[in-house]
Amino acid sequence: MAKNVFAGVGISKKDDPFEAGKEAVYNAIEDMKKLGGNKPTFGIVFCSGGKYGKNDKKMQKLVDGANSILKDTPWVGCTTAGEISNFGFTTESCVALVLESEYINFGIGVGENTNEKPKEAGRRAIKDALKKLKVDKYVEPYVRYLAEKKLPVSELIKMRPYHVLMLTTGFTLKKRGNEDDIVEGIIDVIGHRVPIIGGSSADDFNLKETYVFSNGKVYTNSVVCTVISSSIKFGEHVSHGYIPTEKSMFVRKTENYTVYELDDKPAFDRYSEILNKEKRGIWPKSMQLQKLGPISTTFMSFAKKMGVDAMKLSPIIEINCKTPLALCEYKPYVKGRFWIKTIDSVVKNKYLRFTEKVPQGTTLYLMKTDSEKTLKASQNSVKESLKEINGNASFAIIFDCALHRWFLGEHAKKSVELMGETLKNIPFIGFHAYGEILDGKHSVSVVSMMAGDELVVKDADKT
């Protein structure tokens, strides 16, 4: 069978940002050529936020280096809190994936000011991407014609010719990520039927500045959307390492990201009851978001030297990792999936503010950790994505939560190794994010996006 997608992965750990971006992309192209590819039609670059994103100037140099090789090839990327690729779990590195296919087309758009006007930024990015999407007027219509002609309705109804890859700037001490608002803006334009997959950029837990980039330009406070039009099968899945307990709370009153009442009590009061912990042990009155030192790499190093468990110095982070809350997904086609919702702060010692939206009238379940599921969350995610494309993949993109990496600690490397064992020789790239996107923001989870190599109709390229 003819190969329809060629992909390659490259890495660089050079200190000079220009050389790192250049080397990672060059190596990815060489890797793709070994598999039969020629010239890339799309590229992705993920790089350490702490090493290469210390300031705008350094970030631009890395992007210039990548762009010096990719040139007129459309490409996107962002900063990270750890890199994932066929080279394993790495830090202080730059990884790149390139691909070539006449059956996949891309349109890239950018929406700025995600902090003040996130919905508008989402709408603007997706509209811009749709305008720039150049669909082949012959190949794709012909493949879809063959699909209509050959496939049963049971297969046609599952076809999804469009996907959206979303990269947005993640939260810092000065701003929120607003991912759910951005997704809502995108959905305003394209509706609910198109899968939206991606992640929020990170900066190695420094929480100072995160970056996204596209076609040689660097952006802060922005979202980059890539519309993918394809005659290739795609699969996606979200996984995490938690199972529900019998404890639950009804969301009685909420607005945007803040929950005011759980059951018949102020949210924080009821939450402390269900955890059987005193409120001051969860979130001391004097604590502010800006004082969440354990997230800082510098603070974590200091705590280690002092022999202190950094996670314990911020109880709410420990709770989000060990016993998070989750919403049982209410969409019929994903019934039974628990959607992790993480708390980022307590308001007025009464209310809970989340990093994701929690709909009023739903039920939050207290979850507990399953150590094996936590370690194998990445592996499980790619296994399920592979099922959607019948196991024949050409490349994969992974969005793994930075908190998941933190919680795994020294086992983060093993987690990626297990995923690699499942993917085997499939080129893959990913990063540890400040938010994982699959039709909305997830936390402490792993989202995978898998591209097949088969057309939606087998052997359509030979017909």
C-alpha positions as CSV (number, residue, x, y, z in Angstrom):
1,M,0.0,0.0,0.0
2,A,1.3,3.4,-0.9
3,K,2.3,5.7,2.0
4,N,0.2,8.8,2.2
5,V,1.9,10.7,5.0
6,F,5.7,11.1,5.7
7,A,6.8,12.5,9.1
8,G,10.0,13.0,11.0
9,V,11.1,14.2,14.4
10,G,14.2,16.1,15.5
11,I,15.7,17.4,18.7
12,S,18.4,19.9,19.8
13,K,19.8,20.8,23.2
14,K,22.1,23.5,22.0
15,D,22.3,26.6,24.3
16,D,22.2,29.1,21.5
17,P,18.5,29.5,20.7
18,F,18.9,30.2,17.0
19,E,21.1,27.1,16.5
20,A,18.7,25.0,18.6
21,G,15.6,25.9,16.5
22,K,17.6,25.4,13.3
23,E,19.1,22.0,14.4
24,A,15.8,20.5,15.7
25,V,14.0,21.3,12.4
26,Y,16.9,20.2,10.2
27,N,17.1,16.9,12.0
28,A,13.3,16.4,11.7
29,I,13.5,17.0,8.0
30,E,16.4,14.5,7.6
31,D,14.4,12.0,9.6
32,M,11.4,12.4,7.3
33,K,13.5,12.0,4.2
34,K,14.8,8.7,5.5
35,L,11.2,7.5,5.5
36,G,10.7,8.6,1.9
37,G,9.5,12.2,2.3
38,N,10.9,15.1,0.4
39,K,9.8,18.6,1.4
40,P,7.7,19.3,4.5
41,T,4.2,20.7,4.1
42,F,3.7,21.5,7.8
43,G,5.9,21.8,10.9
44,I,5.5,21.9,14.7
45,V,8.2,23.1,17.2
46,F,8.0,22.8,21.0
47,C,10.8,24.2,23.2
48,S,11.7,24.7,26.9
49,G,10.2,27.9,28.2
50,G,12.7,28.2,31.0
51,K,15.7,27.9,28.7
52,Y,14.7,29.5,25.5
53,G,11.7,31.7,26.6
54,K,13.5,33.8,29.2
55,N,12.7,37.0,27.3
56,D,11.2,38.1,23.9
57,K,14.6,38.5,22.3
58,K,15.8,35.0,23.1
59,M,12.5,33.5,22.0
60,Q,12.6,35.3,18.7
61,K,16.0,33.9,18.0
62,L,14.9,30.3,18.4
63,V,11.9,31.0,16.2
64,D,14.2,32.6,13.6
65,G,16.4,29.5,13.7
66,A,13.5,27.2,13.0
67,N,12.1,29.5,10.3
68,S,15.5,29.7,8.6
69,I,15.0,26.0,7.7
70,L,11.2,25.8,7.3
71,K,11.1,29.1,5.3
72,D,7.7,29.2,3.4
73,T,6.4,26.0,5.1
74,P,3.5,26.7,7.4
75,W,4.4,25.9,11.0
76,V,3.3,26.5,14.6
77,G,4.7,25.9,18.1
78,C,5.0,27.1,21.7
79,T,7.1,27.0,24.9
80,T,6.8,24.1,27.4
81,A,7.3,22.7,30.9
82,G,9.0,19.6,29.5
83,E,9.3,18.1,26.0
84,I,8.1,14.8,24.7
85,S,9.2,13.0,21.5
86,N,10.7,9.8,20.1
87,F,13.8,10.8,22.1
88,G,11.8,10.4,25.3
89,F,11.0,12.8,28.1
90,T,13.5,15.7,27.9
91,T,13.9,19.2,29.5
92,E,15.9,22.2,28.3
93,S,15.5,21.0,24.7
94,C,13.8,21.9,21.5
95,V,11.8,19.3,19.6
96,A,10.3,19.5,16.1
97,L,8.0,17.4,13.9
98,V,7.6,17.9,10.2
99,L,5.3,16.1,7.8
100,E,4.6,15.9,4.1
101,S,1.2,14.8,2.6
102,E,-0.9,15.8,-0.4
103,Y,-3.9,14.6,1.6
104,I,-3.6,17.1,4.5
105,N,-4.1,20.8,4.2
106,F,-3.6,23.5,6.8
107,G,-4.8,27.0,7.5
108,I,-3.2,29.0,10.4
109,G,-4.8,32.0,12.2
110,V,-3.8,34.1,15.2
111,G,-6.0,35.8,17.8
112,E,-4.5,38.3,20.2
113,N,-5.5,39.6,23.6
114,T,-6.7,36.3,25.1
115,N,-6.4,37.8,28.6
116,E,-9.0,40.6,28.1
117,K,-11.1,39.3,25.3
118,P,-10.6,35.5,25.0
119,K,-13.8,34.7,23.1
120,E,-13.1,37.3,20.6
121,A,-9.5,36.1,20.2
122,G,-10.8,32.6,19.6
123,R,-13.2,33.8,17.0
124,R,-10.6,35.9,15.3
125,A,-8.0,33.1,15.2
126,I,-10.3,30.5,13.7
127,K,-11.8,32.9,11.1
128,D,-8.2,33.8,10.1
129,A,-7.3,30.2,9.8
130,L,-10.3,29.3,7.7
131,K,-9.5,32.1,5.3
132,K,-5.9,30.8,4.9
133,L,-7.0,27.1,4.4
134,K,-6.3,26.1,0.9
135,V,-8.2,22.9,0.1
136,D,-7.2,21.0,-3.0
137,K,-10.1,21.2,-5.4
138,Y,-9.4,17.9,-7.0
139,V,-7.8,15.4,-4.5
140,E,-10.0,15.9,-1.4
141,P,-13.4,16.1,-3.3
142,Y,-12.4,13.0,-5.3
143,V,-11.5,11.0,-2.1
144,R,-14.7,12.0,-0.4
145,Y,-16.7,11.1,-3.6
146,L,-15.2,7.6,-3.4
147,A,-16.1,7.4,0.2
148,E,-19.7,8.3,-0.5
149,K,-19.7,5.7,-3.3
150,K,-18.0,2.8,-1.5
151,L,-18.5,3.1,2.3
152,P,-21.7,2.1,4.2
153,V,-23.6,4.9,6.0
154,S,-22.3,3.5,9.3
155,E,-18.8,4.5,8.3
156,L,-19.7,7.8,6.5
157,I,-21.5,9.1,9.5
158,K,-18.2,8.9,11.6
159,M,-16.1,10.8,9.0
160,R,-14.6,14.0,10.3
161,P,-12.8,15.8,7.5
162,Y,-11.8,18.8,9.7
163,H,-9.9,19.3,13.0
164,V,-8.6,22.3,14.9
165,L,-5.2,22.3,16.5
166,M,-5.2,25.0,19.2
167,L,-2.1,26.4,20.9
168,T,-2.6,29.2,23.4
169,T,-0.6,31.0,26.0
170,G,-0.9,29.4,29.4
171,F,-1.5,31.1,32.7
172,T,1.1,33.1,34.7
173,L,1.1,34.8,38.0
174,K,-0.3,37.9,36.2
175,K,-3.0,36.4,33.9
176,R,-5.3,33.4,33.5
177,G,-5.3,31.1,30.5
178,N,-9.1,31.5,29.8
179,E,-9.0,28.4,27.6
180,D,-12.7,27.5,27.9
181,D,-13.6,31.0,26.8
182,I,-11.3,30.7,23.8
183,V,-12.8,27.4,22.9
184,E,-16.3,28.9,23.1
185,G,-15.2,31.6,20.7
186,I,-14.0,29.0,18.2
187,I,-17.2,27.0,18.6
188,D,-19.2,30.2,17.8
189,V,-17.7,30.0,14.4
190,I,-17.4,26.3,13.5
191,G,-20.0,24.7,15.8
192,H,-19.6,21.6,18.0
193,R,-18.9,18.9,15.4
194,V,-15.3,19.7,14.7
195,P,-12.8,18.3,17.3
196,I,-10.6,21.0,18.9
197,I,-7.3,19.6,20.3
198,G,-4.3,21.3,21.7
199,G,-2.5,22.7,24.8
200,S,-1.5,25.8,26.7
201,S,2.1,26.9,26.5
202,A,4.2,26.8,29.6
203,D,7.5,28.1,31.0
204,D,9.0,25.3,33.1
205,F,6.9,26.3,36.2
206,N,8.3,29.9,36.4
207,L,4.9,31.4,35.7
208,K,6.4,34.6,34.2
209,E,5.7,34.4,30.5
210,T,4.6,31.8,28.0
211,Y,4.8,32.0,24.2
212,V,3.1,30.7,21.1
213,F,4.5,31.1,17.6
214,S,3.5,30.8,14.0
215,N,5.4,31.1,10.7
216,G,8.3,32.9,12.2
217,K,6.4,35.2,14.5
218,V,6.3,35.1,18.3
219,Y,3.2,35.9,20.3
220,T,2.3,36.5,23.9
221,N,-1.3,36.7,25.2
222,S,-2.5,35.0,22.1
223,V,-4.0,31.8,20.6
224,V,-2.8,30.1,17.4
225,C,-5.4,28.0,15.6
226,T,-4.6,25.5,12.8
227,V,-7.5,24.2,10.8
228,I,-6.7,20.8,9.3
229,S,-8.6,19.6,6.3
230,S,-7.8,16.0,5.5
231,S,-8.7,12.8,3.6
232,I,-6.7,10.9,6.3
233,K,-8.3,9.4,9.3
234,F,-7.6,11.2,12.7
235,G,-8.2,10.0,16.2
236,E,-8.0,11.8,19.6
237,H,-8.5,10.8,23.3
238,V,-8.1,12.2,26.8
239,S,-7.0,10.1,29.7
240,H,-6.0,10.6,33.4
241,G,-5.1,8.5,36.4
242,Y,-8.2,9.0,38.6
243,I,-11.2,7.0,39.6
244,P,-14.4,8.4,41.2
245,T,-15.3,8.0,44.8
246,E,-18.8,7.8,46.2
247,K,-18.5,11.4,47.4
248,S,-20.1,14.1,45.3
249,M,-21.4,17.7,45.4
250,F,-24.2,19.4,43.4
251,V,-23.1,22.7,41.8
252,R,-25.9,25.0,42.9
253,K,-24.5,28.4,41.9
254,T,-21.6,29.3,39.7
255,E,-20.5,32.1,37.3
256,N,-17.7,31.7,34.8
257,Y,-14.8,30.1,36.6
258,T,-16.0,30.7,40.2
259,V,-18.2,28.2,42.1
260,Y,-20.2,29.9,44.8
261,E,-22.4,27.1,46.2
262,L,-22.0,23.4,46.4
263,D,-25.0,21.5,47.7
264,D,-26.6,24.1,50.1
265,K,-23.4,25.6,51.4
266,P,-20.7,28.1,50.4
267,A,-18.4,26.2,48.0
268,F,-15.3,26.3,50.2
269,D,-17.2,25.2,53.3
270,R,-18.7,22.2,51.6
271,Y,-15.4,21.3,49.9
272,S,-13.6,21.2,53.2
273,E,-16.3,19.0,54.6
274,I,-16.0,16.4,51.8
275,L,-12.2,16.4,52.2
276,N,-12.5,16.2,55.9
277,K,-9.9,18.9,56.2
278,E,-9.9,22.3,57.9
279,K,-10.2,25.3,55.6
280,R,-7.0,26.8,56.8
281,G,-5.2,23.6,56.0
282,I,-6.4,23.8,52.4
283,W,-6.0,27.5,51.7
284,P,-4.7,29.8,54.6
285,K,-6.4,33.2,54.6
286,S,-3.1,34.9,54.1
287,M,-2.3,33.0,50.9
288,Q,-2.5,34.6,47.5
289,L,-2.0,33.2,44.0
290,Q,1.2,35.2,43.7
291,K,2.6,33.4,46.7
292,L,2.2,29.9,45.4
293,G,6.0,29.4,45.6
294,P,6.0,25.6,45.0
295,I,5.2,26.2,41.4
296,S,8.5,28.1,41.0
297,T,11.5,26.1,39.9
298,T,13.7,28.2,42.1
299,F,11.4,27.6,45.1
300,M,11.3,23.9,44.4
301,S,15.1,23.8,44.3
302,F,15.3,25.7,47.6
303,A,12.8,23.5,49.2
304,K,14.7,20.4,48.2
305,K,17.9,21.8,49.7
306,M,16.0,22.5,52.9
307,G,14.7,18.9,53.0
308,V,11.1,20.2,52.6
309,D,8.4,18.6,50.3
310,A,7.6,21.6,48.1
311,M,4.1,20.2,47.2
312,K,3.1,20.2,50.9
313,L,3.9,23.9,51.1
314,S,0.9,24.6,48.8
315,P,-1.8,22.2,50.0
316,I,-4.2,23.1,47.2
317,I,-1.8,21.8,44.6
318,E,-1.3,18.6,46.5
319,I,-5.1,18.2,46.7
320,N,-5.5,18.9,43.0
321,C,-3.0,16.2,42.2
322,K,-4.0,13.6,44.7
323,T,-7.8,14.0,45.2
324,P,-9.1,16.3,42.4
325,L,-12.7,17.1,41.6
326,A,-14.2,15.9,38.3
327,L,-17.4,16.5,36.3
328,C,-18.9,13.4,34.8
329,E,-19.2,14.3,31.1
330,Y,-22.8,14.9,30.1
331,K,-22.4,14.6,26.4
332,P,-24.0,11.3,25.2
333,Y,-21.1,10.3,23.0
334,V,-18.6,10.4,25.8
335,K,-20.9,9.2,28.6
336,G,-19.0,8.1,31.7
337,R,-15.8,10.2,31.0
338,F,-14.7,12.2,34.1
339,W,-13.5,15.6,33.3
340,I,-10.9,16.8,35.8
341,K,-11.5,20.3,37.2
342,T,-8.7,22.0,39.2
343,I,-9.0,24.7,41.8
344,D,-6.6,27.6,41.4
345,S,-7.6,29.7,44.4
346,V,-10.1,30.5,47.1
347,V,-12.1,33.7,47.0
348,K,-13.0,35.5,50.3
349,N,-12.5,32.3,52.2
350,K,-15.9,31.2,50.9
351,Y,-15.8,30.4,47.1
352,L,-13.7,28.3,44.8
353,R,-12.2,29.5,41.6
354,F,-11.3,26.9,39.0
355,T,-9.0,26.9,36.0
356,E,-11.9,25.4,34.0
357,K,-15.5,26.4,33.8
358,V,-17.9,24.3,36.0
359,P,-21.5,24.4,34.7
360,Q,-24.2,25.2,37.1
361,G,-26.6,22.3,37.8
362,T,-24.0,19.6,37.4
363,T,-22.3,17.3,39.9
364,L,-18.7,17.3,41.0
365,Y,-17.2,14.0,42.1
366,L,-14.3,13.6,44.4
367,M,-11.7,11.5,42.7
368,K,-8.9,9.3,44.0
369,T,-5.6,8.4,42.6
370,D,-4.9,5.1,40.9
371,S,-1.1,4.8,40.7
372,E,-1.0,2.5,37.8
373,K,-3.5,4.6,35.8
374,T,-1.5,7.7,36.6
375,L,1.7,6.2,35.3
376,K,0.0,4.8,32.2
377,A,-2.3,7.8,31.4
378,S,-0.2,8.8,28.4
379,Q,0.0,5.2,27.1
380,N,-3.7,4.8,27.5
381,S,-4.5,8.0,25.7
382,V,-2.5,7.0,22.6
383,K,-3.9,3.4,22.7
384,E,-7.4,4.8,22.5
385,S,-6.5,7.3,19.7
386,L,-4.9,4.5,17.8
387,K,-8.1,2.5,17.9
388,E,-9.9,5.3,16.1
389,I,-7.6,5.0,13.1
390,N,-7.4,1.2,13.2
391,G,-3.8,1.2,14.5
392,N,-2.2,2.5,11.4
393,A,-0.7,5.9,12.4
394,S,1.7,8.2,10.6
395,F,2.4,10.7,13.4
396,A,1.1,11.7,16.9
397,I,0.9,14.9,19.0
398,I,0.8,14.6,22.8
399,F,-0.4,17.2,25.3
400,D,0.5,16.1,28.8
401,C,-0.3,18.2,31.9
402,A,2.6,19.9,33.7
403,L,0.9,18.9,37.0
404,H,0.8,15.3,35.8
405,R,4.6,15.5,35.1
406,W,5.1,17.1,38.6
407,F,3.0,14.5,40.3
408,L,4.8,11.6,38.5
409,G,8.2,13.1,39.5
410,E,11.0,10.8,38.6
411,H,8.5,8.5,36.9
412,A,7.7,11.1,34.2
413,K,10.4,9.5,32.1
414,K,8.9,6.1,32.5
415,S,5.5,7.4,31.5
416,V,6.9,8.6,28.2
417,E,8.8,5.3,27.7
418,L,5.5,3.3,28.1
419,M,3.8,5.6,25.6
420,G,6.7,5.1,23.2
421,E,6.4,1.3,23.5
422,T,2.9,1.6,22.2
423,L,3.7,4.0,19.4
424,K,6.8,2.0,18.5
425,N,8.3,3.6,15.3
426,I,5.5,6.2,14.9
427,P,7.0,9.7,14.9
428,F,5.6,11.7,17.8
429,I,6.0,15.0,19.5
430,G,4.5,16.7,22.5
431,F,4.9,18.8,25.6
432,H,3.9,19.3,29.3
433,A,1.3,22.0,29.2
434,Y,-0.5,24.4,31.5
435,G,-3.7,23.1,30.1
436,E,-4.8,20.2,27.8
437,I,-7.5,20.9,25.2
438,L,-10.1,18.5,23.8
439,D,-13.2,20.5,23.1
440,G,-12.5,22.4,26.4
441,K,-9.8,22.6,29.0
442,H,-8.7,19.5,30.9
443,S,-6.2,19.3,33.8
444,V,-3.9,16.6,35.2
445,S,-4.7,14.7,32.0
446,V,-3.2,13.6,28.7
447,V,-4.7,14.5,25.3
448,S,-3.4,12.7,22.2
449,M,-4.0,13.5,18.6
450,M,-3.2,10.7,16.1
451,A,-3.1,10.9,12.3
452,G,-3.5,7.8,10.3
453,D,-1.8,6.9,7.1
454,E,-4.8,5.4,5.3
455,L,-7.2,7.5,3.4
456,V,-10.8,7.5,4.5
457,V,-11.3,5.1,1.5
458,K,-8.6,2.4,1.3
459,D,-6.5,2.5,-1.9
460,A,-8.2,5.7,-3.1
461,D,-4.8,6.9,-4.2
462,K,-4.6,3.9,-6.6
463,T,-8.2,4.2,-8.0
